[in-house]
Amino acid sequence: MGVIYLIRHGQAGFLKEDYDQLSDLGAKQAQLLGNALKERNQTLSKIKSGSLVRHRKSADHCLESFGLKLPFSVDDRWNEYDHMELLVKHNPRFTDYSAIGDHLKQQENPMRSLQQILNNSIADWIKGEKEYALEWQLFKENSWNALKELADQLNSGENAWVFTSGGPISVILIQLLSLQDEQFVELQGRLVNSSVTKILVGKNGLSLSTYNDYSHLDHDRKLITYR
């Protein structure tokens, strides 16, 4: 039996002009994961990464802490959707982060309001009533096909690590567990930065073993982030 570990990137620059960068905490989260995997005597045969900076930097920090200098292949099917495009399509006023910030300053509970805006923009995307550069159905297909291709490359007893985002992980879970598309928001919202979701590759196909494991961060709640 093979195993695929889907690793969510470390904390990035949420609501900053350049979101696609790891924060100092994000780098530490990835390093702690590498240490934890080394202590568990993890082995690996293949390493994959999305092409975003936060994916590749998470891989670098994790592998360095693990003590490996193996190259990893990049596949943009493991990339996240463009959340700014979704926000603008939902509300054309949200052309940049400053416009969103101005709106949130007027709200009684800015963080709750932001989460609702994000959820509504994703709901629009799933419904498919507007045109997007990357449609929901294609996003689902890309993530699932990337997983299936990787699974087909694994021999019995081999492991693969994939450094990716919450979106691809969540749509894969929808497929594996035969869930409704509308459950995507909840699944993604629970994923902790640098968490691990474990997929078993067996003769009868793919199955979920572990979802959102962040035990490497449990010793300090300040290390646990969702953005």
VENPE-V222829 format. One line per field, one symbol per residue. phi: phi as a letter, one per 20 degrees, with the letter a starting at -180 (. if undefined). psi: psi as a letter, one per 40 degrees, with the letter a starting at -180 (. if undefined). burial: + if it has 16 or more other ideal C-beta (glycine too) atoms within 10 Angstrom, else -. Layout:
phi->???
psi->???
burial->???
//
This chain:
phi->.ecddedfffgdefmdgdfebfffffffgffffgfffffelfdbdcccbfefgffffffgffffffndcffcedcffefffeffffffffbgfefbfffffffffeefcgfffffffffffffgfffmececfcfgffgffgffffffffgfeeegnedcdcebcffgfffffgffdleegfeggffffefegmfcdddedcfeodbedcdmecffdffbffeeccc
psi->hihhhhhiiihaghfidgdfihiddddddddddddddddefiiidihiiieiddddddddddddddfifiiiihheeeiiigddddddddhedgdidddddddddeidgddddddddddddddddddfeihidhidddddddddddddddddehiheiiihhhaidddddddddddefiideeddddddehiheihhhhhhadeaiihdhhfhfdeedehdeehie.
burial->-++++++++++++-----+-+++-++++++++++-++------+-+++++-++++++++++++-++-+---+-++-+++++----+++++---+-----+--++---------+--+++-++++++-----+---+--++-+++-++--++--+---+++++++++++++++++-+----+--++-++--+++++++-+++----+----++++-++-----+-+--
//
